Amino acid sequence: MATPTSTTSVYIKDTALPAAAPTNTVETAIFLSPIAAPGILGFYSFAVPAVILGVRWAQWYGTAATAIYLWPMLLAFGIVQLLCALFSYHARDNLATVFHGIWGSAWLALGIYYLYASYGVLPILLDGAKSDEVGIWFALLAAITFGALLASFAQSLGTVLTTLFTTTACILASIAMFHGAYRVLQGAGWVLFFAGIFAFYTASAWLLEYQYMRPI
C-alpha cells in the first residue's frame, strides 16, 4: 500500500520559470508534506489485536476475567489504526484507507464491548454466547473486508492473505454469534490469528523494503 506517485510536471513555488517557457505558462504552487508509509504501522496495529483476540477465541489462554485486560489493548490499537487510515487518505491510498478505517473502528467497538463485558453488563463472546447484534457487526465487516480482498489483488500477496483470512474469520464469527456456536468461534479465532500473522509479515516486509530499498 505504497503512496501513489504523481507524474504531473509542475513548477515549484518561488522557483523561477525557465527563459524558454511560454509566456502563458501558469506557475503552480505545491506544498510537500512527506510522511512515512502509513500502511506499515496500520498493518502492525491490526496484527496485534488480531493475534491476541484470535488466540483468546481459540481458547489458548484466559478466563472470563480476561476481558478486563482486552479492552484497553483493543481501544489503543483501534485509535492507532484509525490514525493510519487518516494518513492513508492523505496519501491517496484507497485500499489502506478502507481497511484501516473499518478495522480501526471495529477494534474500538470491540474494545467498548469488552469494557462493558468486563463489568458484567454484556455477555463474554465465548462459551456459546449468542448475540445477533454482534453477528450483524461481523457480517458487515466480512462484506467490507471482502471488497478490500478483491482490491488487494492489485497490491501484494501479503495483503491478499491478510484480507482473505480476515474475511473468513469474520464470516465464521458472524455464524458463531448468530447460532451461539462455540466451536465455530474457536475456528474463527484460529483464522483471525493467522490473519494477524500475515499482517505482521506484510508490515515487516514493507518496513525492510523501505529501509533497504529492495523487495523482501
Secondary structure, 3 states (H helix, E strand, C coil): CCCCCCCCCCCCCCCCCCCCCCCCCCCCCCCCCCCCCHHHHHHHHHHHHHHHHHHHHCCCCCCHHHHHHHHHHHHHHHHHHHHHHHHHHHCCCHHHHHHHHHHHHHHHHHHHHHHHHHCCCCCCCCCCCCCHHHHHHHHHHHHHHHHHHHHHCCCCHHHHHHHHHHHHHHHHHHHHHHHCCHHHHHHHHHHHHHHHHHHHHHHHHHHHHHHHCCCC
